[in-house]
Amino acid sequence: MTEEEGKKPARVVVADDQTVVREGIVMLLGLLPGVEVVGAAADGFEAVELVGKLAPDVVLMDLRMPRCDGVEATRRIRTEYPGTQVVVLTTYADDESLFPALRAGARGYLTKDAGGDEIVRAVESVLSGEAGLSPRVQRRLLERLSEPRREPPAQAPDGLTARETEVLVLIAEGLTNQEIARRLHVSTATVKTHINNLFAKTGLKDRAQAVRYAYGKGLVRLPGDGVT
């Protein structure tokens, strides 16, 4: 018997709220060597419960799910059942999905266009103590590390979050929603949400007011300010 033949398959739980997607992933994994699907969950709560009952090696975790999303489920699993690793398998690869999932304890991150071989490699990687990241996600991590950091003010005005303040600064610099989305590596819809939130908190009605507000609060400066 070869070493490959003698190795036990990785026991996997699949968590995805979309029935067709979940069943498709289970079916795909059932055709792949080295993987045994032992359970499937429709949301984060079910995923945590199944991990407690089945003690799988790995959970393939969707992020956007009702009741308990993938980030929170990942955090609970890694805290309560550290013997189980989590590989995110999601449609989203933007910063606001990627980094919270990794901070919650996910050791792998794949998008749903990943092939079966890539999923198996990610599962094997996290079980051997390595990171199971898609090439696209690896590139984004390297880009993030090489980006100059834009430090938010020590205390953001009017209860703005650091990201809302960052969006406000970029508005003041003249960027469009699409340009802000590309700069921050998020979707245009996410940018619009941040803008709606910061407008609501500050009472601003349009981008012109936002520009004046940003300069008035000292978040940005006119060219030459502070130069003697």
C-alpha positions in Angstrom: 0.0 0.0 0.0 1.4 3.4 -1.0 1.6 6.3 1.5 -1.2 8.1 -0.5 -3.4 5.0 -0.4 -2.9 4.6 3.4 -3.7 8.3 4.2 -7.1 8.9 5.8 -9.3 11.3 3.8 -9.9 14.7 5.3 -13.3 14.9 7.0 -15.1 18.0 5.8 -18.3 19.9 6.7 -19.7 22.2 4.0 -21.5 25.4 5.1 -23.5 27.4 2.6 -27.0 28.9 2.8 -27.9 28.3 -0.8 -29.2 24.8 -1.2 -28.2 24.3 -4.9 -24.7 25.6 -4.2 -24.3 23.5 -1.0 -25.4 20.3 -2.7 -23.2 21.1 -5.7 -20.1 21.5 -3.5 -21.0 18.3 -1.6 -21.4 16.4 -4.9 -18.1 17.8 -6.3 -16.2 16.9 -3.2 -17.7 13.4 -3.2 -15.9 12.8 -6.6 -12.5 14.0 -5.3 -9.8 11.8 -3.7 -8.7 12.5 -0.2 -11.9 14.2 1.0 -14.9 12.8 2.8 -17.9 15.0 3.4 -19.4 14.2 6.8 -22.0 17.0 7.1 -23.6 20.1 5.5 -24.9 23.2 7.2 -27.3 25.9 5.9 -25.9 28.7 8.2 -23.2 29.5 10.7 -25.2 28.2 13.7 -25.6 24.8 12.1 -21.9 24.8 11.1 -20.8 25.3 14.7 -23.2 22.7 15.9 -22.0 20.1 13.4 -18.4 20.8 14.3 -19.3 20.1 17.9 -21.0 16.8 17.0 -18.7 15.5 14.2 -15.3 17.0 14.9 -14.4 17.4 11.2 -10.9 18.2 10.1 -12.0 21.2 8.0 -15.1 23.3 7.4 -15.6 24.9 3.9 -17.3 28.1 5.0 -19.4 30.5 3.0 -19.4 34.1 4.4 -22.8 35.6 3.6 -25.3 33.5 5.5 -28.4 34.3 7.7 -28.6 34.1 11.5 -24.8 33.6 11.9 -22.5 34.7 9.1 -19.3 32.9 8.1 -16.9 35.2 10.0 -18.7 34.8 13.3 -19.0 31.0 12.8 -15.3 30.8 12.0 -14.5 32.8 15.2 -16.6 30.4 17.3 -15.2 27.3 15.7 -11.6 28.3 16.1 -12.3 29.3 19.7 -14.4 26.3 20.8 -13.0 23.6 18.5 -9.4 24.5 17.6 -8.8 21.1 16.2 -11.0 22.0 13.2 -9.6 24.3 10.5 -11.7 26.6 8.4 -11.3 27.3 4.6 -13.6 30.1 3.3 -15.3 29.3 0.0 -17.1 32.4 -1.1 -18.1 34.6 -4.0 -16.4 37.6 -2.5 -12.8 38.5 -2.5 -13.0 42.1 -1.4 -11.1 43.5 1.5 -14.1 43.7 3.8 -14.7 40.0 3.3 -11.2 38.7 3.2 -9.5 40.3 6.2 -12.2 39.8 8.8 -12.4 36.1 7.8 -8.6 35.7 8.2 -8.6 37.7 11.5 -11.4 35.3 12.7 -9.1 32.4 12.2 -9.7 31.1 8.7 -6.5 29.4 7.4 -7.7 29.2 3.8 -9.7 31.5 1.4 -11.0 30.5 -2.0 -13.5 32.0 -4.3 -16.3 29.8 -5.7 -14.7 29.7 -9.2 -12.0 27.4 -7.7 -11.8 24.0 -9.2 -11.9 20.7 -7.3 -8.1 20.3 -7.4 -7.7 23.8 -5.9 -10.1 23.0 -3.1 -8.3 19.7 -2.3 -5.0 21.5 -2.2 -6.3 24.2 0.2 -7.7 21.5 2.5 -4.4 19.6 2.5 -2.5 22.8 3.0 -4.4 23.9 6.1 -4.2 20.4 7.6 -0.4 20.5 7.2 -0.2 23.9 9.0 0.1 26.0 5.9 -2.2 28.6 4.4 -4.7 27.5 1.7 -5.1 30.7 -0.3 -6.0 31.1 -3.9 -3.5 32.9 -6.1 -5.9 35.9 -6.4 -6.1 36.2 -2.6 -2.3 35.8 -2.2 -1.8 38.7 -4.6 -4.2 40.9 -2.7 -2.5 40.2 0.6 0.9 41.2 -1.0 -0.7 44.3 -2.4 -2.1 45.2 0.9 1.2 44.8 2.7 3.0 46.9 0.1 0.4 49.8 0.1 1.3 53.0 1.9 -0.8 53.2 5.0 -3.3 56.0 5.2 -3.5 56.8 8.9 -7.0 57.9 10.1 -7.1 60.9 12.5 -6.6 60.0 16.1 -10.3 60.6 16.7 -12.7 60.6 13.8 -15.3 63.3 13.9 -19.0 62.7 14.5 -18.6 59.0 15.3 -17.3 58.1 11.8 -15.5 54.7 11.6 -12.0 54.6 10.2 -13.3 53.2 6.9 -16.0 55.9 6.6 -13.3 58.6 7.3 -11.1 57.0 4.6 -14.0 57.2 2.1 -14.7 60.8 3.1 -11.0 61.7 2.5 -11.1 60.1 -0.9 -14.3 62.0 -1.8 -12.5 65.2 -0.8 -9.6 64.2 -3.1 -12.1 64.1 -6.0 -12.4 60.4 -6.5 -15.6 58.9 -7.9 -17.4 55.9 -6.3 -15.9 53.6 -8.8 -12.4 55.0 -8.2 -12.8 54.7 -4.4 -13.9 51.1 -4.8 -10.8 50.3 -6.9 -8.6 52.1 -4.4 -10.0 50.2 -1.4 -10.6 46.9 -3.2 -14.2 46.8 -2.3 -17.4 46.9 -4.4 -19.1 50.1 -5.5 -22.2 49.0 -3.5 -20.0 48.9 -0.4 -18.7 52.4 -1.1 -22.2 53.7 -1.5 -23.2 52.1 1.9 -20.2 53.9 3.6 -21.2 57.2 2.0 -24.8 56.9 3.1 -23.6 56.1 6.6 -21.2 59.0 6.8 -23.8 61.4 5.3 -26.3 60.3 7.9 -23.9 60.7 10.8 -22.6 64.2 9.7 -25.9 65.6 8.3 -24.2 66.1 4.9 -26.4 66.2 1.8 -24.0 66.0 -1.1 -20.4 65.5 -2.2 -19.7 69.3 -2.2 -20.7 69.5 1.4 -18.6 66.5 2.1 -15.5 68.2 0.6 -16.0 71.3 2.7 -16.6 69.2 5.8 -13.4 67.2 5.2 -11.3 70.3 4.8 -13.0 72.0 7.8 -12.3 69.1 10.1 -8.6 69.0 9.0 -8.9 65.5 7.3 -7.3 66.9 4.2 -5.3 70.0 3.5 -5.0 72.4 0.6 -1.7 72.1 -1.3 1.0 74.0 0.4 -0.7 74.0 3.8 1.9 73.8 6.6 4.8 74.5 4.2 6.9 77.5 5.2 
